[in-house]
Amino acid sequence: MTSLPEAYDTPGAGPPADFWRRELAALGGRARILDLGCGNGAVALLAAETAAARGARWEIHGVDRASIDPLRSLPARYRDAAAAVTFHPGTSMARTPFDAGYFCLVTGQFAFEYGDPSLIAAEVRRVLRPGGRAAFVIHLQESAVVSGAAVELAHLRETRELFDAARTVAAVSGGAASLPARLAAWNRFGREFLRLERLADAQPERRPVATLREVPAALRDALTGAIPEPGDPLGPAGARDCGRALADLDGALRAREGRLAELLAAAPDRAGLQRLLGETASRGLEVLARADLHDPGGPLLAHAVTVRRPRHPE
Ligand SMILES: C[S@@+](CC[C@H](N)C(=O)[O-])C[C@H]1O[C@@H](n2cnc3c(N)ncnc32)[C@H](O)[C@@H]1O
């Protein structure tokens, strides 16, 4: 659920979901659907909700190479839909466990461009029944999603120094350091906090600043929750808890940094997009339709492509 701007970060919201609804509308009452690189199942869940609303009997599978567990990680309101999908963690899009010709629809939202396009195209053709379709929503370097990811990544990297200062505060407050040493650590934290506040204030209008505001606030809360007054000492248990809270936050944000860096590396430019589509063509999949997806406000979000395995081999 981390691949789109926040407004579309739920199954069923925004132009990509409208694209998926159109693809799903073409299916009959019985269908088998495979979602590649499904993550927490943004597309698979939409398919499950659509099937439930239509009373259709769709068998839905999602594969991802990561150790996904959407039933546990999603909020309760998605549990019914998630329970209707069979998720396959630790499974490559290039080598899925399904029989040839098993699916009538293969989907991939911000997935195809993450793997080896030649191997994925071959696998898609293998698992599609003749006449079956595959649809992909693909990042583009020039999209608002990618430029937003670049800004967020830069802002996350800006918070590293503050993390370091926070860790120092926790360490010196819990150790045998003198009061001046503890206060010096707090001063460094305060200076860095203010620097990030000024950086957030200086961002051009419309550029997201949530990271620059929320990460410092979370760090401040983690410290002040354990240390009421700057300079106060921390007992060993308090120092351990505070250190753990900082480490957890750090781990979550560095994982987010990793995902954003991966997104920036995966997103093709227009020439790269042509090469991806060339791989589908060379694997015998014909392009039925393709279009840029725009936010209603104008910005480009992604490119959508629908391909088909021909009913009869040439
Ligand atoms: C940007 S996320 C998209 C997730 C989901 N489709 C969505 O729209 O929210 C890309 C996903 O592709 C998965 N992925 C990347 N390379 C893969 C591969 N070779 N095989 C299977 N999954 C892969 C990642 O683990 C990640 O969950």
The ligand as a MOL file (V3000), in Angstrom:
LIG
                    3D

  0  0  0     0  0            999 V3000
M  V30 BEGIN CTAB
M  V30 COUNTS 27 29 0 0 0
M  V30 BEGIN ATOM
M  V30 1 C 5.9090 -1.0250 -5.5640 0
M  V30 2 S 5.4420 -2.5180 -4.8130 0 CHG=1
M  V30 3 C 3.8070 -2.7220 -5.4720 0
M  V30 4 C 2.9280 -3.5420 -4.5830 0
M  V30 5 C 1.4540 -3.6200 -5.0070 0
M  V30 6 N 1.2990 -4.1830 -6.3370 0
M  V30 7 C 0.7960 -2.2530 -4.9290 0
M  V30 8 O 0.3910 -1.7310 -5.9560 0
M  V30 9 O 0.6900 -1.7150 -3.8150 0 CHG=-1
M  V30 10 C 6.3970 -3.6890 -5.7350 0
M  V30 11 C 6.2340 -5.0910 -5.1930 0
M  V30 12 O 6.8620 -5.9970 -6.1020 0
M  V30 13 C 7.5340 -6.9780 -5.3530 0
M  V30 14 N 8.5700 -7.5350 -6.2250 0
M  V30 15 C 9.6550 -6.9310 -6.7280 0
M  V30 16 N 10.3520 -7.7640 -7.5350 0
M  V30 17 C 9.6750 -8.9370 -7.5260 0
M  V30 18 C 9.8700 -10.2010 -8.1790 0
M  V30 19 N 10.9180 -10.4070 -8.9760 0
M  V30 20 N 8.9610 -11.1760 -7.9700 0
M  V30 21 C 7.8990 -10.9750 -7.1500 0
M  V30 22 N 7.6560 -9.8030 -6.5080 0
M  V30 23 C 8.5350 -8.7940 -6.7030 0
M  V30 24 C 8.0570 -6.2350 -4.1450 0
M  V30 25 O 8.3430 -7.1110 -3.0790 0
M  V30 26 C 6.9040 -5.2840 -3.8480 0
M  V30 27 O 5.9780 -5.8540 -2.9570 0
M  V30 END ATOM
M  V30 BEGIN BOND
M  V30 1 1 1 2
M  V30 2 1 2 3
M  V30 3 1 2 10
M  V30 4 1 3 4
M  V30 5 1 4 5
M  V30 6 1 5 6
M  V30 7 1 5 7
M  V30 8 2 7 8
M  V30 9 1 7 9
M  V30 10 1 10 11
M  V30 11 1 11 12
M  V30 12 1 11 26
M  V30 13 1 12 13
M  V30 14 1 13 14
M  V30 15 1 13 24
M  V30 16 1 14 15
M  V30 17 1 14 23
M  V30 18 2 15 16
M  V30 19 1 16 17
M  V30 20 1 17 18
M  V30 21 2 17 23
M  V30 22 1 18 19
M  V30 23 2 18 20
M  V30 24 1 20 21
M  V30 25 2 21 22
M  V30 26 1 22 23
M  V30 27 1 24 25
M  V30 28 1 24 26
M  V30 29 1 26 27
M  V30 END BOND
M  V30 END CTAB
M  END
